[in-house]
Amino acid sequence: MKALMKVTGKIMKALALGLYLVAALLPLYWVVVTSFKGSREIYTFPLKYLPEKLSFESYAKLFGFANFGVYFRNSAIVALAAALVAMLISMFSGYALSRIQAKKFRNGTLLAMYFTQMVPPFILMAPLFVMLANYGMTDRLSTLFILYVTMVIAFSTIMSKSFFDRIPVSLEEAAVIDGCNTLQAMFKVVFPLTRPGLAAIFSFAFVNIWNELFLASMFIFSDEKMTVPVALNSFISKAGISWDVLSAGLVLSLLPTMIVFAFAQKYIIAGLTEGAIKG
């Protein structure tokens, strides 16, 4: 009886996992398939789950009239630069919060950072827009870069601190005894041990910035400065939705995040699981 219950439990788990995978992958599959269909085939009924013939018409339209290459470049520059700067700043701020002895100051700072994560962004948009407009800082990618860094820096610092907390202070003390000063101990001993954590922070920041729509649609007006999410959103209008162009754009917009996770996967897993086992 126990053996039957174990087998039944395994079957139910497999079925649940299978249903979850279908629910998660079916929309992605449909977007990819739609992007390789001809414009007429997209609207045929009954639905076709595979294209009769691979067509790159949607991608030609995307780079033809939609200027998608410019949008992709804008997103790549802003996302990479902002994620890298946020990672570097959080590396030092997280280290400082981890090593500082004043508990009240440290706890107060952390509480303030947690609080910023609870404030809905749209509450700050009106005064922020007025302030930046008065200084002539709207419709600039540099402004978007600054906003994105501030958007992810609090949570990145919280993540960074948790990684530094798991590194014993005794390692730094040993490095100092061996002749290193504080900065040398940081760069030669501590920071190399947090590379998995820094990769996780960079990936988190990059994905959030790459997919961000609200700030970009509010502060960017001109076509040549649009980012990918704003461009994809513009394909949806009251007159209808350009499903072929939208699907092709969605497929291409997934590539950077997939590449980031492919290269940083082992570091991300190590960073997220680091310190789970005491030793």
SVG drawing of the C-alpha trace seen along z (x, -y; Angstrom):
<svg xmlns="http://www.w3.org/2000/svg" viewBox="-11 -75 64 77">
<polyline fill="none" stroke="black" stroke-width="0.4" points="0.0,0.0 2.8,-2.4 4.6,-1.6 1.4,-2.3 1.0,-5.7 4.6,-6.6 4.1,-5.8 0.9,-7.7 2.6,-10.7 5.4,-10.7 2.8,-10.5 0.9,-13.4 4.0,-15.5 5.0,-14.7 1.6,-15.7 1.6,-18.9 5.1,-19.7 4.0,-18.9 0.9,-21.2 3.1,-24.0 5.6,-23.6 2.8,-23.7 1.3,-26.8 4.7,-28.5 6.0,-27.5 2.8,-27.6 2.7,-31.5 6.4,-31.6 5.9,-28.9 3.0,-30.7 4.9,-34.0 7.8,-32.3 5.6,-30.4 3.6,-33.6 6.8,-35.5 7.6,-33.0 4.2,-33.0 3.1,-35.1 0.7,-38.0 -2.2,-36.1 -1.5,-32.9 -1.6,-34.5 -5.3,-35.3 -6.4,-32.0 -9.0,-29.8 -8.8,-27.1 -5.5,-28.0 -2.3,-26.4 0.2,-25.4 3.1,-25.3 3.7,-27.6 3.2,-26.1 6.4,-27.8 9.0,-29.7 8.5,-33.4 10.8,-36.2 8.3,-38.9 7.6,-39.9 11.3,-40.5 11.7,-42.5 8.8,-44.7 10.3,-45.1 13.6,-46.4 12.1,-48.1 9.5,-50.6 9.8,-50.2 13.5,-51.2 13.9,-48.3 17.7,-48.3 17.8,-51.8 15.4,-50.8 17.5,-47.7 20.7,-49.7 19.2,-52.2 17.9,-49.5 21.2,-47.7 23.3,-50.7 21.1,-51.9 20.5,-48.5 24.2,-47.4 25.5,-50.7 22.9,-51.1 23.2,-47.4 27.0,-47.7 27.0,-50.9 24.3,-49.6 26.4,-46.5 29.6,-48.5 27.8,-50.9 26.0,-48.1 29.3,-46.3 30.8,-49.1 27.5,-50.1 26.7,-46.4 30.2,-45.9 30.0,-49.1 26.6,-48.0 27.9,-44.5 31.0,-45.7 29.8,-48.8 29.6,-48.4 26.9,-51.0 23.8,-48.7 21.3,-51.5 22.6,-53.3 22.8,-50.0 19.3,-48.9 17.9,-52.3 19.5,-52.4 18.2,-48.9 14.8,-49.9 14.8,-52.9 15.9,-50.8 13.1,-48.3 10.7,-51.2 11.7,-52.5 10.7,-49.0 7.2,-49.4 6.4,-52.8 4.5,-52.6 6.6,-54.2 3.6,-56.1 3.3,-58.2 6.7,-59.8 6.3,-60.3 4.4,-63.6 6.9,-65.6 9.8,-63.8 8.6,-64.7 8.1,-68.3 11.6,-68.6 13.4,-67.0 11.4,-69.0 12.4,-72.2 16.0,-71.3 15.5,-70.2 16.4,-66.6 13.4,-64.9 13.8,-62.9 17.4,-61.9 18.8,-58.4 21.2,-59.8 18.2,-60.7 16.8,-57.2 20.2,-55.8 20.2,-57.8 16.6,-56.8 17.3,-53.1 20.3,-53.1 18.3,-54.7 15.5,-52.2 17.5,-49.1 20.3,-50.3 18.3,-49.8 17.5,-46.1 20.9,-45.5 22.6,-46.9 20.4,-44.6 21.4,-41.6 25.1,-42.7 25.1,-43.0 23.7,-39.5 26.6,-38.1 29.2,-40.0 27.6,-38.9 28.6,-35.3 32.3,-36.1 34.1,-35.9 35.8,-39.1 38.7,-36.8 39.7,-36.5 40.3,-40.3 42.1,-40.3 44.4,-37.6 45.1,-39.5 45.9,-42.6 48.3,-40.6 50.0,-39.4 50.7,-43.0 47.6,-44.1 45.9,-47.4 42.1,-47.7 41.6,-48.4 43.9,-45.6 42.1,-43.1 38.8,-44.2 39.9,-43.8 42.2,-40.8 40.3,-38.7 36.7,-39.8 35.5,-40.9 36.7,-37.8 34.7,-35.6 31.5,-37.6 31.7,-37.2 28.7,-34.8 26.7,-37.3 27.8,-40.2 26.7,-38.2 23.3,-37.6 23.0,-41.4 24.0,-42.3 21.5,-39.8 18.7,-41.1 19.4,-44.7 19.8,-44.0 16.5,-42.1 14.5,-44.6 15.9,-47.6 15.6,-45.8 11.9,-45.1 11.0,-48.5 8.2,-50.3 6.7,-52.9 9.7,-55.3 10.8,-55.0 7.3,-55.7 7.0,-58.8 10.4,-60.4 11.2,-59.5 9.2,-61.2 11.3,-61.1 11.3,-58.0 15.1,-57.7 15.5,-57.5 12.8,-54.8 13.7,-51.6 12.5,-48.2 9.5,-48.0 8.2,-51.4 8.5,-50.4 6.7,-47.1 3.9,-49.0 3.6,-51.3 2.6,-48.4 -0.7,-48.2 -3.2,-50.9 -6.9,-51.6 -6.9,-50.7 -5.6,-47.2 -2.5,-45.2 0.3,-44.3 0.6,-40.7 3.3,-39.8 5.6,-42.7 4.8,-42.5 5.7,-38.8 9.0,-39.3 9.9,-42.1 9.0,-40.0 11.2,-37.2 14.2,-39.5 13.6,-41.3 14.0,-37.9 17.5,-37.3 19.5,-39.6 18.0,-38.2 18.5,-34.7 22.2,-35.4 22.8,-37.0 21.4,-34.1 23.2,-31.6 26.6,-33.1 26.0,-33.9 23.9,-30.8 26.5,-29.0 27.4,-32.2 23.7,-33.1 23.0,-29.7 26.1,-29.8 25.3,-33.4 21.7,-32.6 22.5,-29.4 25.7,-30.7 25.5,-30.4 22.5,-28.1 24.6,-25.5 26.7,-26.4 30.2,-25.2"/>
</svg>
